[in-house]
């Protein structure tokens, strides 16, 4: 049996609930820059800088969401998650 199409109001409510749940459950993530990016591709350097990391062994707090975890997952040889 096919599903019924949701109304725009219902879609907006469910999106708001998901965003609220993600923000409440997500919290903060601490990221450490622990290995130099010398001799790494330019895109890796840009990614490290975009996370706000400028010095070795620096730790920054960022929102714990899928995009941040994805960025750290692409650079496991340079970054680590603390806590």
Backbone torsions as a table, in degrees:
resi	resn	phi	psi	omega
1	UNK	NA	125.8	-178.2
2	UNK	-70.4	151.9	178.2
3	UNK	-75.4	151.0	175.2
4	UNK	-80.9	145.2	178.1
5	UNK	-71.2	138.7	179.4
6	UNK	-82.9	148.2	176.8
7	UNK	-75.5	158.4	178.8
8	UNK	-58.1	-35.5	179.6
9	UNK	-65.6	-41.2	179.3
10	UNK	-65.9	-40.2	178.3
11	UNK	-62.2	-43.0	-179.7
12	UNK	-63.7	-40.7	178.9
13	UNK	-63.4	-44.5	-178.3
14	UNK	-67.0	-36.4	176.7
15	UNK	-64.2	-41.5	179.4
16	UNK	-64.2	-40.3	178.6
17	UNK	-63.7	-43.4	179.7
18	UNK	-62.9	-43.0	179.9
19	UNK	-64.4	-41.7	179.4
20	UNK	-64.5	-43.4	179.0
21	UNK	-62.8	-42.7	-179.7
22	UNK	-65.3	-40.7	-179.9
23	UNK	-69.1	-40.4	-178.3
24	UNK	-71.9	-43.0	-176.9
25	UNK	-79.5	-29.5	-174.3
26	UNK	-66.1	-55.9	-178.9
27	UNK	69.4	-142.5	-177.1
28	UNK	-118.6	155.2	177.1
29	UNK	-127.9	138.0	178.3
30	UNK	-103.0	126.1	-177.4
31	UNK	-116.3	131.9	178.4
32	UNK	-113.1	134.5	175.1
33	UNK	-95.7	104.4	-169.6
34	UNK	-114.7	-5.3	178.7
35	UNK	-139.8	139.3	-175.6
36	UNK	-62.5	146.3	178.5
37	UNK	-97.4	17.6	173.1
38	UNK	-62.2	138.8	-179.7
39	UNK	65.8	30.8	171.7
40	UNK	-116.3	161.0	180.0
41	UNK	-61.0	155.3	-178.3
42	UNK	-57.1	-36.5	-178.7
43	UNK	-65.4	-33.6	177.4
44	UNK	-66.3	-41.7	178.8
45	UNK	-62.8	-42.5	178.9
46	UNK	-63.7	-39.0	-179.3
47	UNK	-65.2	-43.4	179.1
48	UNK	-62.4	-45.1	179.8
49	UNK	-64.9	-37.2	-178.5
50	UNK	-66.7	-24.2	176.8
51	UNK	-81.0	-4.8	177.8
52	UNK	89.7	16.1	-179.0
53	UNK	-96.9	125.9	-177.3
54	UNK	-122.8	-25.2	-176.5
55	UNK	-124.1	151.8	177.1
56	UNK	-62.9	144.3	-178.7
57	UNK	63.3	16.0	176.3
58	UNK	-77.6	144.2	178.5
59	UNK	-121.3	130.6	177.3
60	UNK	-125.3	153.7	175.2
61	UNK	-104.9	130.8	178.6
62	UNK	-132.1	161.1	177.0
63	UNK	-64.0	140.2	-179.1
64	UNK	-86.2	90.7	176.2
65	UNK	-135.5	177.1	-174.3
66	UNK	-62.8	-36.8	-177.8
67	UNK	-67.0	-39.8	178.2
68	UNK	-67.8	-45.1	179.4
69	UNK	-63.6	-35.5	177.6
70	UNK	-66.2	-40.3	178.8
71	UNK	-63.7	-42.1	179.4
72	UNK	-69.2	-36.5	-179.6
73	UNK	-66.0	-27.6	178.6
74	UNK	-75.2	-19.0	-176.6
75	UNK	-125.8	52.6	-176.9
76	UNK	-66.9	-20.2	179.7
77	UNK	-81.1	-9.5	-179.7
78	UNK	-118.3	-30.7	-173.3
79	UNK	-123.1	154.2	172.6
80	UNK	-141.2	153.4	177.5
81	UNK	-94.9	130.2	178.1
82	UNK	-106.8	132.0	-179.6
83	UNK	71.2	NA	NA
